[in-house]
């Protein structure tokens, strides 16, 4: 890749496929949607599709226009619209392109049935609100929706819900009980499991699971690492040192001088900042790897640069490789570690990758 500034992101298709297979092994009796919303969590929708084409049971995303683009690009398997339709045009596209759409409220269902051609064949996921309290129908609306859809034989219906606390101590039992109460004698297909439920709650798999963050090599749990779960990093953000400074006791680093040296130090300046998507609020001590050694950041993250401690890495000079997160020549740093230090989650790191950062795809 012919770029001057050393920062870049690398995407590993093999890791994405590996992580999808981890999901399949964890939920062996379910089919699995590969969730590629938010531009595949910042990894690139088309890169994810190419990596998983022929592997994934189906793809799940948000934008109807992107679903149509997948069909037009020759993706023939199931495609799920996770927030459903937003217009009559979207409803017609569901029928024309054989998509599957979530329906989460009566108004959306009315729009869908008015606009969908009578003979259309497609799938509908009726979403039940079992406790997340974002989107989803209550019991009365579900009964009416099932009745309305019963007269459309070309529509295959699945019931779904989304777990709010599959990654925490409350788990999924309460929501599963609520789902069973609402669904009554429903005997058709169901879709439950997000990444956390796939990995920790077998009762919450259903017929279709929906792995998201685990596909991209991060853990859905605060108390268990991606490595412990058998996941591999799919994105590596890497750069290099573009400056070195020698500090004396009392010298301060960066805007606001939020870090003060207590002893002689050697620090490296990395070509990466918040305009590249690195979290500005990452504090001193956030892990980073330089020239094969783990170290940590110092002071505030700037727009285009950050500082790190290289006092114990004598080989590190200008041009030394740096891994901000992922697995690179400079060493490995889990995105979850960086996110935890910055008080956020790996989802946000991945999705915040800036357009100005060049992206390379690892050869296979």
C-alpha positions, 0 to 999 in steps of 0.5 A: 500500500503506497502511503506515506504516513505509517498508520494503517488498519489490517483486516484478516479474513481468515480470522473472521472465518475462524470466529464465525466457526467458533460461533457455529461450534458453540451453537451446533443446532442453530443456523447463524446470521453473520451480523455485518451492520455498521459497515461490518463493525468498521471492518468493511461490509464487502470485506466481511461478505467476501470473507464469509461468502459460502461460509455464512448461513446468512447475512444480517444488516440494517440498510435495505439499500445495502441488502439489495446491493448484496443481492445484485452482487450475487449473494444468494443466501438469506439476508436479514434487515435487523431494523426492518423497513422504513418505507414502502419502497423497502417493503417492495424490495423485500419481496422483489429480492427475497429478503427477510425483514424484522417487523417490530411494531404494528405501524411497520407491519401495516406499511409492509403489508400494504406495499408488499406484492400479494404473491411475494415470497419472503421472510418476516421476523416478528420482534418481541419486546421481552425486556430490552425496551427498545424495539419489539411488540407486546402480546396484543400486537403479536397476536394481531400480527400473526393473524394478519400474516396468516393470510399471506402464505408466501411469508415465512414467519420467525419469532425473535427477541434480543437479550439485554443482559446475556453478558451479565449476572442476570442472564437471559432466564427472565427474558426467555420466560417472558418470550415463552409467555408471549409466544404461547403455543407458537411452534415455528422457528425462533431466533435468540442468541447474540454473541454473549448468549451463543457463548454462555447460554445454550438455552438462548440459541434458538433456530437462528443465532446472530453473532456480532462482536465475536465475529470481529475478535472481541469478547462480549464479556467484561470478565473473559478475554477474546483469547480465552473464548478462542477468538482471533483479532480480525482488525489490527491498527498499527503505526510507527514511531515518528519522534523520540524525546528524552525526558528529565524529572519534572518534564510534562507530556502533551496537551495540558501536561497531564503526565509528569516524568518522575525520573529520566525517561525516553518516550516515543511519538506515534502517528495515531490520534483521535482523528484516526479513531483512537479514543481521545479519552484513553488515559495514561497507561493504556496498553500499546506494543512497540518493537515487539514489547508491550508498554503504555501511553503517556498523557493526552491523545492528540488529534494526530499523535500519541505518546508512549513510554519506550524507556525499557525498549532501547531498540525502539527509535524513529520508524519502530513498528507500533500495534495500537490494537490487534496482532501485528509485527510490533506485538499483540494488544487486545482491542478489549484491553484498549477499550477497557482502559478508555472506559468504552467497548471494542465495538466503539473502537472498531466502528470509530476507525476513521476514513483517513486510515488506509485499510489493507486485507491480509493475504491468504 
